[in-house]
Each structure stands twice: as structure tokens, then as C-alpha cells.
Amino acid sequence: FPFALMNSLITAGGSTVLAMIIGVPAGFALAKGRSHRKFIASWALLLLRMAPPVGFVIPLFLIYLNVGLLDTRIGLIAAYMVLTLPMVVWSSWTSLSQIPDELIEASLLDGASLFQTLYKVVLPAARPGIVATAVLAFLIAWNDFFFALIITRGSTVTAPVAIMNFVSYASVDWGSIALASIALTLPTVPVIIFANKYIVQSMGGAVKG
């Protein structure tokens, strides 16, 4: 079970980092861009987020079977992106929309590139919403059971799936299940405590004034 916890930490953390690297710039583009296709993009993101996981897991399983990504951490991280990336883009879009356009224009007039404006001006101003988004993405991947059950085997099994090993046809080891459930919960406590103030701030808006 400790090895399964490590797998959960690596895959959930990796998928969160990748989703933030891809999703935050995409949310910024949707929030501040002037494309007439933003409405279509918003509905596409919403449909991806609402789609049931079973609609993705069978095609992913067949693809992974052909390319050799079954029972690999990279494959599980890519699968978690299906769950986390639409949420990250949508949430980042909402948070970054609150940043005043004048702040971005002033940074660009001062000679900063669009990349520098995003990472040195926009992200610090929208930090509460961005941190809250990262925490939600991590928790979604950390608590996932369905994708890990189908894609992983012995070497990359995650903690939610490993708890099933304490259940057999003959008996149920309730003591081990309780201990494993506590162990599964404990790593998320420091993350939530650290991000608590940012989550509260994000509920009231990332930018004031």
C-alpha cells in the first residue's frame, strides 16, 4: 500500500502540473482574447467536463494497448488530463477574466512580452484562483478510482484501487481498510491547509478594486 500511495502522489502531482502548464495559458487566451469562437470553446469545455469517464476509458484502453502505455505512470497521467484539463481551463478562464485589461496593456506598453505579462503580472494578481484550481485538479486525480482500475495493473496501481486488495470472497479486512483510508486522506490535509486562504479569497474574487 505505501508503494500505491507513492504512485498516487506521482500521477496526481504530474497530471496537476501538466494541466496547469497547459490550462492556465489556454484560460488566459480565452479570457482576454477577442476570438469570436470563444462561445464554441466554452461549450466544448463544458461538454468535456460533463462527459462520463466511461466514455473516455474504453478508447484510451485500446490506444494504450496498442502503444504500450498500459500499466505506466505516463499513461495514467495522460488519462488524468482528461479529467483535470477542462476544469483547469474553465476555472482559469473565470479567474483571469477578473484581471483588468488596463493592467495587461500597461505591462505590454512597458515592453514586456505576452509571456512575461502572463507569468509576472497576471498570475500573481490571480494567485488565489490559480491555487484553488491547482488544488481541485490535484484532488480530482488523487481520488480517481475508475481510470486507475482500468489502466493500471500491479506495478502502477494507485491507493484508491489498492484498498480493494483488503476485500476478498472469504472476508473483509475492515481494520486495514480503515487504516488505508486514513493514509489516503492524510496527504491531502497539508495541501488544503496551505491553500485554504487562497481558496477563501478565490470565492470572493481574485482581484479587488
C-alpha positions as CSV (number, residue, x, y, z in Angstrom):
1,F,0.0,0.0,0.0
2,P,2.8,2.6,0.6
3,F,4.0,2.0,-2.9
4,A,0.5,2.6,-4.2
5,L,0.4,5.9,-2.2
6,M,3.6,6.9,-4.0
7,N,2.1,6.1,-7.4
8,S,-1.0,8.2,-6.5
9,L,1.3,11.1,-5.4
10,I,3.4,10.9,-8.6
11,T,0.5,10.6,-11.0
12,A,-1.8,13.1,-9.3
13,G,1.0,15.6,-9.0
14,G,2.3,15.1,-12.5
15,S,-1.2,15.5,-14.0
16,T,-1.8,18.6,-12.0
17,V,1.4,20.3,-13.1
18,L,0.8,19.5,-16.7
19,A,-2.8,20.6,-16.6
20,M,-1.7,23.9,-15.0
21,I,1.1,24.5,-17.6
22,I,-1.4,23.9,-20.5
23,G,-4.6,25.0,-19.0
24,V,-3.7,28.4,-17.5
25,P,-2.3,29.9,-20.7
26,A,-5.4,28.5,-22.5
27,G,-7.7,30.1,-19.9
28,F,-5.8,33.4,-20.3
29,A,-6.3,33.2,-24.1
30,L,-10.0,32.6,-23.7
31,A,-10.3,35.3,-21.0
32,K,-8.5,38.1,-22.8
33,G,-8.6,37.0,-26.5
34,R,-11.1,38.6,-28.9
35,S,-11.8,35.5,-31.0
36,H,-15.5,35.0,-32.0
37,R,-15.1,31.3,-31.3
38,K,-14.9,31.7,-27.5
39,F,-18.5,30.7,-27.2
40,I,-17.9,27.4,-29.0
41,A,-14.8,26.8,-26.9
42,S,-16.7,27.4,-23.7
43,W,-19.4,24.8,-24.6
44,A,-16.7,22.3,-25.8
45,L,-15.0,22.6,-22.4
46,L,-18.3,22.2,-20.5
47,L,-19.2,19.1,-22.5
48,L,-15.8,17.6,-21.9
49,R,-16.2,18.2,-18.1
50,M,-19.7,16.8,-18.0
51,A,-18.9,13.7,-20.1
52,P,-18.9,10.5,-18.1
53,P,-15.4,8.9,-17.7
54,V,-16.6,5.6,-19.2
55,G,-16.9,7.4,-22.5
56,F,-13.1,8.0,-22.5
57,V,-11.7,5.0,-20.7
58,I,-12.5,2.4,-23.4
59,P,-10.9,4.3,-26.3
60,L,-7.9,5.1,-24.0
61,F,-7.6,1.5,-23.1
62,L,-7.5,0.4,-26.7
63,I,-5.0,3.1,-27.6
64,Y,-2.8,2.3,-24.6
65,L,-2.9,-1.4,-25.5
66,N,-1.6,-0.7,-29.0
67,V,1.2,1.8,-28.0
68,G,2.3,0.1,-24.8
69,L,1.1,2.6,-22.2
70,L,-0.9,0.2,-20.1
71,D,0.3,0.0,-16.6
72,T,2.6,3.0,-16.9
73,R,2.6,6.2,-14.9
74,I,2.9,8.3,-18.0
75,G,-0.3,6.7,-19.4
76,L,-2.2,7.3,-16.1
77,I,-1.0,10.9,-16.0
78,A,-2.3,11.4,-19.6
79,A,-5.6,9.8,-18.7
80,Y,-6.0,12.1,-15.7
81,M,-5.5,15.1,-18.0
82,V,-8.9,14.1,-19.5
83,L,-10.4,14.8,-16.1
84,T,-8.4,17.8,-14.9
85,L,-7.6,19.9,-18.0
86,P,-11.1,21.0,-19.0
87,M,-11.7,22.0,-15.3
88,V,-8.4,23.9,-15.2
89,V,-9.1,25.8,-18.4
90,W,-12.6,26.7,-17.3
91,S,-11.6,27.8,-13.8
92,S,-8.6,29.7,-15.1
93,W,-10.8,31.4,-17.6
94,T,-13.1,32.6,-14.8
95,S,-10.2,33.8,-12.5
96,L,-8.2,35.6,-15.2
97,S,-11.3,37.3,-16.6
98,Q,-11.3,39.4,-13.4
99,I,-7.9,40.9,-14.2
100,P,-8.3,44.5,-15.5
101,D,-7.4,44.9,-19.2
102,E,-5.6,48.1,-18.2
103,L,-3.1,46.1,-16.1
104,I,-2.2,43.9,-19.1
105,E,-2.0,46.9,-21.5
106,A,0.3,48.8,-19.1
107,S,2.7,45.8,-18.9
108,L,2.8,45.4,-22.7
109,L,3.4,49.1,-23.1
110,D,6.3,48.9,-20.7
111,G,8.0,46.4,-23.1
112,A,7.0,43.1,-21.5
113,S,6.2,40.2,-23.8
114,L,2.9,38.5,-23.6
115,F,4.6,35.5,-21.9
116,Q,6.2,37.9,-19.3
117,T,2.9,39.6,-18.8
118,L,1.2,36.4,-18.0
119,Y,3.7,34.9,-15.6
120,K,4.9,38.1,-13.9
121,V,1.8,40.3,-13.8
122,V,-1.4,38.3,-14.4
123,L,-0.6,35.1,-12.4
124,P,0.4,37.0,-9.2
125,A,-2.7,39.1,-9.4
126,A,-4.9,36.0,-9.9
127,R,-3.0,33.8,-7.4
128,P,-6.0,32.8,-5.2
129,G,-8.0,31.5,-8.1
130,I,-5.0,29.7,-9.7
131,V,-4.0,28.0,-6.4
132,A,-7.6,26.9,-5.8
133,T,-7.7,25.5,-9.3
134,A,-4.5,23.5,-8.8
135,V,-5.8,22.1,-5.5
136,L,-9.1,21.0,-7.1
137,A,-7.2,19.4,-10.0
138,F,-4.9,17.5,-7.6
139,L,-7.8,16.2,-5.6
140,I,-9.7,15.0,-8.7
141,A,-6.7,13.0,-9.8
142,W,-5.8,11.8,-6.3
143,N,-9.3,10.4,-5.6
144,D,-9.8,8.8,-9.0
145,F,-10.7,5.2,-9.0
146,F,-12.2,4.3,-12.3
147,F,-9.3,5.3,-14.7
148,A,-6.7,3.7,-12.4
149,L,-8.8,0.5,-12.1
150,I,-8.9,0.0,-15.9
151,I,-5.4,1.3,-16.9
152,T,-3.1,0.2,-14.1
153,R,-2.0,-3.3,-13.0
154,G,0.4,-4.4,-10.3
155,S,3.3,-2.0,-10.7
156,T,1.4,1.3,-11.1
157,V,-1.7,0.6,-9.0
158,T,-2.9,3.7,-7.1
159,A,-4.0,3.9,-3.5
160,P,-7.8,4.0,-4.2
161,V,-7.5,0.8,-6.2
162,A,-5.1,-0.8,-3.7
163,I,-7.7,-0.6,-1.0
164,M,-9.7,-3.2,-2.9
165,N,-6.9,-5.7,-2.0
166,F,-8.2,-5.9,1.5
167,V,-11.5,-7.3,0.3
168,S,-11.8,-11.0,-0.7
169,Y,-14.5,-13.5,-1.3
170,A,-13.9,-15.0,2.1
171,S,-13.5,-11.9,4.3
172,V,-13.2,-8.2,4.5
173,D,-10.3,-6.7,6.5
174,W,-12.1,-3.7,7.9
175,G,-9.2,-2.7,10.1
176,S,-6.8,-2.5,7.1
177,I,-9.4,-0.7,5.0
178,A,-9.9,1.9,7.8
179,L,-6.1,2.4,8.1
180,A,-5.7,2.7,4.4
181,S,-8.5,5.2,4.1
182,I,-6.8,7.4,6.7
183,A,-3.5,7.1,5.0
184,L,-5.2,8.1,1.7
185,T,-6.7,11.2,3.4
186,L,-3.6,12.4,5.3
187,P,-1.5,13.6,2.3
188,T,-4.3,15.9,1.2
189,V,-4.6,17.7,4.6
190,P,-1.3,19.8,4.3
191,V,-2.3,20.7,0.7
192,I,-5.7,22.0,1.8
193,I,-4.3,23.8,4.9
194,F,-1.7,25.5,2.7
195,A,-4.2,26.6,0.1
196,N,-7.1,27.4,2.5
197,K,-6.6,31.2,2.4
198,Y,-6.3,31.2,-1.4
199,I,-9.5,29.1,-1.7
200,V,-11.4,31.6,0.5
201,Q,-10.0,34.6,-1.4
202,S,-10.9,33.0,-4.7
203,M,-14.6,32.7,-3.6
204,G,-14.6,36.5,-3.1
205,G,-12.7,37.3,-6.3
206,A,-9.1,37.2,-7.2
207,V,-8.8,41.0,-7.8
208,K,-10.4,43.8,-5.8
209,G,-10.9,47.3,-6.9
